[in-house]
Amino acid sequence: MAAFLQWRKFLFFDKETVKDPTDHGKTFHLPNGISACDSGRGYIVLGDMSGNIWLLMRLLQLTTFQAYKLRVTHIFQLKQHSILVTVGQDEHGINPLVKVWNLDKKDSGSPLCTRIFPAIPGNKPTEVSCLSVHENLNFMAIGFTDGSVVLTKGDITRDRHSKTLTLHEGTIPVTGLAFRQVAKVTHLYVATLEKVYCYSLSLKEYPKVELDTHGCALQCSSLTDPSQDSQFVVAGDECVYLYQPDERGPCFAFDGTKILARWHRGYLFLIIQNPKTRFGSSESCPSDKQLLTIYDLDNKFIAYSALFQDVIDVVAEWGSFFVLTRDGKMYIIQEKDTQTKLEMLFKKNLFVMAINLAKSQHLDSDGLSEIFRQYGDHLYLKGDHDGAIQQYIRTIGKLEPSYVIRKFLDAQRIHNLTAYLQALHRQSLANADHTTLLLNCYTKLKDSLKLEEFIKSSESEVHFDVEIAIKVLRQAGYHRHAVFLAEKHMHHDWYLKIQLEDLKNYEEGLRYIGRLPFEQAESNMKRYGKTLIHHIPEGTTLLLKGLCTNYHPSGDTAGTDSHFEKNLLKANSEEFIPIFANNPRELKAYLEHMIEVDPNSPQGVYDTLLELRFQDWAHEQHPERKKILQGEALSLLRSDNTVFDKALVLCQMHNFKEGILYLYEKGKLYQQIMHYHMQNEVYDKVVEACKCYGDQEVCLWEQALGYFARKEEDCKAYISEVLCHIDQNNLMPPLLVVQTLAHNSTATLSVIKDYLINKLQRESLQIESDEYKIQQYREETTHLRSQIQELKTSAKIFQKTKCNMCNSPLELPSVHFLCSHSFHQHCFESYADNEAECPTCAPENRKVIDMLRAQDQKSDLHDHFNRQLQSSHDGFSVVADYFGRGVLNKLTLLTDPPGRKPVGNVEVNL
């Protein structure tokens, strides 16, 4: 009773009297003498005291047929089949008959009766008290007033396919029967006036369980829906009990004399006789009034209650409930829609009940979310922020998070906001702003435990933007947490940035880079290399050596070495040189390692190392050590990996004498070598350079003579040595030598005396030789002219007796030439290449002609003449040679006059 008083009462149903649509809206009346009723398959089935069965359809159309001769006592309409089972009497006395009707089949206009059999337990007649049929048509149970229950097993619509047995015997009348089917297990609940039993029909021997020692009256038991686990409801005078097949379930203290109990669509309908108007009052309703109460047992409230007069039964059909009374009236009780019921609850601020109701009505998620929102708003206005946030959490996924966040930002309820944001992340619906806000909440609350729990949660539990979380934690000073998050989710850039820039943990940062894949290790070393080399020079240098040779992460196992040998991973060593800007010692070690391991290292590596060795040599004060450093620099300079121009600049910058001279010699810059010695006034080296390279560049001696001539010091010995070489190789005209030495005030005539004497003596000898040759050429020329004149003016007598070709006596016919050569004609024709030319003189004539043609071709070769003139020791002889060959004169060839037959060669005209 106490429980009953705590249940709220609502009007979730509307009651109306059913009107007759064919009689201008007057009250619809049922047939007289209704004794039993049921519903299903679109009918409300009525049985009367005259043995008629009435079928009431949705449009209130009544059809009837005669089922029994006397009366109908019980009706059971199956919900899944158009099968109707009735119990009635065809004759006077106690002789109940069971008839099975097929409503879909007709027999003379009435439903077909498929089976008739007497309902008698054993051999003694007794009255039927209740009836129940299983929906699978394989079981039918009949209860009797003598306490027995008869079970028909098999096809209940046919006699030959079923068998009947007495399942239960007793002395207390049976008041209720119900079949329960769950999966393949079938149970039969049996209720008497004093006890409740359950039989297991799926097992042999049909074992029974006594569930309770409290019974119920007729029509005061029912079976709940499968959604309520098909429990057996027994309505006693003091309580309503629910039963499972093996035990009693919950109990509800609903006081009053129950005359009817029905279960329809999740509601319990109870009819109570003579209800009291208020608890504890002695006043009662009229004796013919009965109270209908509709209970929602799941949500624990009264959905409806109303007074009726002499109720026959309550049935459910066509989506509504109908109350049938003995005065022939029928009332329809229609359930209000879910939204209307919820609004009623909202007005009373019964949000918990509204939520439970919405769930029981299977309201969609959007509808439930709206209820949670309204409930949250209600609690928020009441000041229950903790309760409100729990309701708002249930709206996640439907309600815009900003709606909730704004409320709790204004109220400064950070711990509530934190709970909401945590739930948002757990459901993977948080964005970057939500993550930022949640972490800021943690930091403001200084809740390190919650913060650690959040960032250490697995990805399956919490989803959030890791990069945003790292930024927020770093900004708030939670570097340890930020580092953990960055390492866990492999945000390498953030990890190193925090370790090196915030925590200054350089060793850990270097170790972490060494465990990264090649590309990421390379990029991070370029970014943080200067910082690391400043604080951990040796470790950083070691890592760079590995990165630029054959890199593999330090965390890899030895089994992966073969893989890296096949796929060599190495960075460009030149790109890391700027990292060592302030660490020359480590840079030198790094570069020497690179050229040792990889001789094909980039050019910048060799150039930088060369510069470093020059610097070390220049700054070294110890002689022995300086000599060693000089050797190292020269060895690198002499390698094939240095660039001439860069190396020369470096040598000049550091005044590295040996390197400068080596590069000048390598580049054949002999004049630069001599000039270098001149600048340093090393006279011996100047002369030595002329001796070494004078053959390649003869002008060196001339420059050396000019250099010594300009010196005011006593350089007579060096001038004499230079003049001696000039004189021996005739490198300069004497006049030029005298003019050159005239600038030196210390150089007297004695310095060039020997040179001039030797020069004049050689010139005298040369003049005598030339004069002799001139006289000889003149005599030859005079002789040749006389011969030419003789040939032109005198007859030529041929006195040869032998052939100049075969040396045999000359015979006619013969061929004679002006050159005094004679030939047999057959010899001349055999050996002569040209009929107008003497075969004996032809070779010599061709030489002369070739020389003339060569002179003609070379007469315009000015470049060749200039080059030969510059490279010759005696330029005058070159000019004379060209004069002699006619290069400087225009050559005129004599040709045959017009009309004259050409002879074919030049010597004829001569």
Secondary structure, DSSP 4 states (H G I P E B T S, - for coil): -HHHHHSEE---EEEEEPB-TTTTTPBPBPPSSEEEEEEETTEEEEEETTSEEEEE-TT--EEEEE--SSEEEEEEE-SSSSEEEEEEESSSSS-EEEEEEEEEEEETTEEEEEEEEE--STTS---EEEEEE-TTSSEEEEEETTS-EEEEEE-TT-STTEEEEEEE--SSPEEEEEEEEETTEEEEEEEESS-EEEEETTSTT--EEEEES----TT-EEE--GGGT-PEEEE-SS-EEEE-SSSEEEEE---SEEEEEEEETTEEEEEEES-BSSTT-S-B--TTEEEEEEEETTTTEEEEEEEEESEEEEEEETTEEEEEETTSBEEEEEEPPHHHHHHHHHHTT-HHHHHHHHHHTT--HHHHHHHHHHHHHHHHHHT-HHHHHHHHHTTBTTB-HHHHHHHHHHTT-HHHHHHHHHHHHHTT---HHHHHHHHHHHHHHT-HHHHHHHHTS-TTT----HHHHHHHHHHHT-HHHHHHHHHHTT-HHHHHHIIIIIS--HHHHHHHHHTS-HHHHHHHHHHHHHHHHHH-HHHHHHHHHHHTTS---TTS-GGGHHHHHHS-----GGGGGGGGTT-HHHHHHHHHHHHHH-TT--HHHHHHHHHHHHHHHHH---HHHHHHHHHHHHHHHTSTT--HHHHHHHHHHTT-HHHHHHHHHHTT-HHHHHHHHHHTT-HHHHHHHHHHHTTT-THHHHHHHHHHHH--S--HHHHHHHHHHHHHHT-S-HHHHHHHHTT-SS--HHHHHHHHHHHHHHHHHHHHHHHHHHHHHHHHHHHHHHHHHHHHHS-------B-TTT-SBP-SSEEE-TTS-EEEHHHHHHH-SSTTS-TTTHHHHHHHHHHHHHHHHHTT-HHHHHHHHHH-S-HHHHHHHHHHTTTTS------PPTTSPP-SSHHHH-
